[in-house]
């Protein structure tokens, strides 16, 4: 799967795609400006794929 294939992506799919854990995602949200999940998206949050792609293209930090 490519991130560009979908408008939204679940946290589980992000974990698989980037080979990271949910704890890494939580840390990145807190420390590196990783995109927030869509409010109210549930127990397994979903994200806008374009937000994640933009974050990665900017170097994966809030310093970009």
GUKEMI-138506 format. One line per field, with one value per atom (N, C-alpha, C): residue number from 0; atom name; z, x, y. Coordinates in pm, whole numbers, padded with zeros to 5 digits, m for minus. Atoms other than C-alpha are relative to their C-alpha. Example, Ala and Ser with C-alpha at 12.3 -4.5 7.8 and 13.67 -1.06 7.14 Angstrom:
2
pos: (0; 0; 0; 1; 1; 1)
site: (N; CA; C; N; CA; C)
zz: (00000; 00780; 00000; m00006; 00714; 00073)
xx: (00089; 01230; 00090; m00082; 01367; m00077)
yy: (m00119; m00450; 00120; m00119; m00106; 00109)
END
This chain:
64
pos: (0; 0; 0; 1; 1; 1; 2; 2; 2; 3; 3; 3; 4; 4; 4; 5; 5; 5; 6; 6; 6; 7; 7; 7; 8; 8; 8; 9; 9; 9; 10; 10; 10; 11; 11; 11; 12; 12; 12; 13; 13; 13; 14; 14; 14; 15; 15; 15; 16; 16; 16; 17; 17; 17; 18; 18; 18; 19; 19; 19; 20; 20; 20; 21; 21; 21; 22; 22; 22; 23; 23; 23; 24; 24; 24; 25; 25; 25; 26; 26; 26; 27; 27; 27; 28; 28; 28; 29; 29; 29; 30; 30; 30; 31; 31; 31; 32; 32; 32; 33; 33; 33; 34; 34; 34; 35; 35; 35; 36; 36; 36; 37; 37; 37; 38; 38; 38; 39; 39; 39; 40; 40; 40; 41; 41; 41; 42; 42; 42; 43; 43; 43; 44; 44; 44; 45; 45; 45; 46; 46; 46; 47; 47; 47; 48; 48; 48; 49; 49; 49; 50; 50; 50; 51; 51; 51; 52; 52; 52; 53; 53; 53; 54; 54; 54; 55; 55; 55; 56; 56; 56; 57; 57; 57; 58; 58; 58; 59; 59; 59; 60; 60; 60; 61; 61; 61; 62; 62; 62; 63; 63; 63)
site: (N; CA; C; N; CA; C; N; CA; C; N; CA; C; N; CA; C; N; CA; C; N; CA; C; N; CA; C; N; CA; C; N; CA; C; N; CA; C; N; CA; C; N; CA; C; N; CA; C; N; CA; C; N; CA; C; N; CA; C; N; CA; C; N; CA; C; N; CA; C; N; CA; C; N; CA; C; N; CA; C; N; CA; C; N; CA; C; N; CA; C; N; CA; C; N; CA; C; N; CA; C; N; CA; C; N; CA; C; N; CA; C; N; CA; C; N; CA; C; N; CA; C; N; CA; C; N; CA; C; N; CA; C; N; CA; C; N; CA; C; N; CA; C; N; CA; C; N; CA; C; N; CA; C; N; CA; C; N; CA; C; N; CA; C; N; CA; C; N; CA; C; N; CA; C; N; CA; C; N; CA; C; N; CA; C; N; CA; C; N; CA; C; N; CA; C; N; CA; C; N; CA; C; N; CA; C; N; CA; C; N; CA; C; N; CA; C; N; CA; C; N; CA; C)
zz: (00000; 00000; 00000; 00002; m00074; 00075; m00072; 00143; m00095; 00097; m00171; m00047; 00049; m00234; 00073; m00081; 00038; 00053; m00060; 00176; 00149; m00144; 00532; 00026; m00035; 00706; 00151; m00142; 01039; 00065; m00072; 01306; m00025; 00024; 01255; m00136; 00134; 00884; m00003; m00009; 00963; 00064; m00068; 01201; m00098; 00098; 00928; m00109; 00114; 00651; 00037; m00042; 00850; 00089; m00085; 01054; 00136; m00131; 01386; 00092; m00097; 01703; 00030; m00040; 01838; 00100; m00097; 02110; m00072; 00080; 01847; m00055; 00052; 01691; 00111; m00112; 02032; 00033; m00027; 02094; m00109; 00110; 01750; 00006; m00014; 01806; 00108; m00114; 02138; m00029; 00007; 02042; m00138; 00133; 01665; m00096; 00084; 01536; m00098; 00086; 01381; m00002; 00009; 01256; 00104; m00095; 01506; m00074; 00063; 01438; m00013; 00020; 01321; 00130; m00127; 01630; m00006; m00010; 01741; m00089; 00094; 01509; 00068; m00068; 01777; 00065; m00076; 01957; m00081; 00091; 01658; m00088; 00069; 01536; m00148; 00141; 01172; m00024; 00035; 01011; m00145; 00140; 00692; m00060; 00063; 00467; m00051; 00053; 00307; 00110; m00112; 00650; 00033; m00031; 00711; m00110; 00111; 00365; 00009; m00013; 00412; 00114; m00116; 00755; m00035; 00041; 00611; m00099; 00100; 00315; 00062; m00071; 00557; 00095; m00082; 00729; 00129; m00117; 00995; 00131; m00126; 01249; m00009; m00003; 01357; m00024; 00029; 01274; m00147; 00144; 00900; m00048)
xx: (00084; 00000; 00088; m00068; 00114; m00086; 00075; 00019; m00086; 00076; m00100; m00129; 00117; m00366; m00129; 00119; m00606; m00007; 00021; m00756; 00024; m00016; m00758; 00074; m00075; m00539; m00011; 00010; m00578; 00138; m00127; m00311; 00069; m00056; m00262; 00069; m00061; m00194; 00124; m00119; 00048; 00114; m00102; 00233; 00064; m00050; 00263; 00081; m00063; 00352; 00137; m00126; 00626; 00086; m00070; 00731; 00035; m00014; 00677; m00110; 00102; 00474; m00096; 00093; 00174; 00064; m00070; 00405; 00088; m00078; 00630; m00089; 00094; 00329; m00037; 00035; 00226; 00115; m00116; 00579; 00019; m00015; 00597; m00105; 00105; 00264; 00041; m00037; 00390; 00126; m00133; 00750; 00041; m00051; 00780; m00104; 00101; 00458; m00069; 00072; 00320; m00148; 00141; m00035; m00089; 00098; m00316; m00100; 00107; m00576; m00126; 00127; m00918; m00080; 00075; m01121; m00118; 00112; m01367; 00013; m00014; m01219; m00001; 00021; m01239; 00123; m00104; m01028; 00128; m00115; m00801; m00014; 00018; m00761; 00035; m00033; m00754; 00060; m00072; m00542; m00029; 00003; m00558; 00135; m00122; m00305; 00085; m00075; m00209; 00077; m00071; m00116; 00128; m00117; 00120; 00105; m00094; 00275; 00072; m00061; 00333; 00100; m00089; 00488; 00129; m00118; 00723; 00086; m00073; 00818; 00071; m00063; 00898; 00110; m00109; 01151; m00043; 00049; 00931; 00020; m00010; 00950; m00077; 00069; 00780; 00095; m00099; 01098; 00006; m00006; 01032; m00043)
yy: (m00119; 00000; 00124; m00129; 00350; 00101; m00103; 00645; 00081; m00080; 00822; m00066; 00074; 00555; 00034; m00021; 00671; 00142; m00131; 00992; m00005; 00018; 00861; m00130; 00120; 00607; m00022; 00031; 00430; 00001; 00005; 00442; m00133; 00132; 00069; m00006; m00001; 00122; 00089; m00085; 00407; m00078; 00082; 00175; m00098; 00098; m00089; 00069; m00069; 00156; 00058; m00064; 00333; m00090; 00097; 00026; 00063; m00063; 00205; m00050; 00041; 00148; 00116; m00105; 00334; 00095; m00084; 00463; 00102; m00093; 00617; 00110; m00100; 00790; 00098; m00088; 00926; 00095; m00086; 01053; 00104; m00095; 01212; 00109; m00101; 01388; 00100; m00085; 01522; 00082; m00062; 01604; 00053; m00032; 01638; 00055; m00062; 01787; m00093; 00095; 01468; 00040; m00040; 01533; m00067; 00051; 01491; m00090; 00078; 01221; 00084; m00069; 01328; m00011; 00003; 01427; m00096; 00094; 01161; m00122; 00111; 00900; m00137; 00127; 00634; m00058; 00071; 00381; m00020; 00004; 00327; 00124; m00127; 00684; m00007; m00014; 00781; 00139; m00122; 01048; 00035; m00040; 01250; m00038; 00049; 01085; 00116; m00114; 01417; 00071; m00062; 01557; m00077; 00083; 01265; 00013; m00015; 01291; 00134; m00133; 01665; 00004; 00004; 01603; m00073; 00077; 01340; 00079; m00078; 01562; 00120; m00113; 01846; m00046; 00050; 01624; m00065; 00071; 01474; 00073; m00074; 01751; 00129; m00128; 02067; 00116; m00105; 02257; 00035; m00017; 02232; 00129)
END
